[in-house]
Amino acid sequence: MEWIFGIIYFVLLITLGVISLRKGHWVMFILGLFIPLFWFIGALIPRVARR
């Protein structure tokens, strides 16, 4: 049962990391490599405005 939760956690982290990169939050992605909470924050905040 624990390994199922581990797999779900890993998939969620990868998904949130990719979402934060696609939204333009590359600093949040890099910080998320060390503290995964930043991937969650980067995935939730709005997209970066482009000029």
Secondary structure in CASP SS format (residue, H / E / C, confidence):
PFRMAT SS
TARGET T0000
AUTHOR 0000-0000-0000
METHOD secondary structure of the structure
MODEL  1
M C 1.00
E H 1.00
W H 1.00
I H 1.00
F H 1.00
G H 1.00
I H 1.00
I H 1.00
Y H 1.00
F H 1.00
V H 1.00
L H 1.00
L H 1.00
I H 1.00
T H 1.00
L H 1.00
G H 1.00
V H 1.00
I H 1.00
S H 1.00
L H 1.00
R H 1.00
K C 1.00
G C 1.00
H C 1.00
W H 1.00
V H 1.00
M H 1.00
F H 1.00
I H 1.00
L H 1.00
G H 1.00
L C 1.00
F C 1.00
I C 1.00
P C 1.00
L H 1.00
F H 1.00
W H 1.00
F H 1.00
I H 1.00
G H 1.00
A H 1.00
L H 1.00
I C 1.00
P C 1.00
R C 1.00
V C 1.00
A C 1.00
R C 1.00
R C 1.00
END
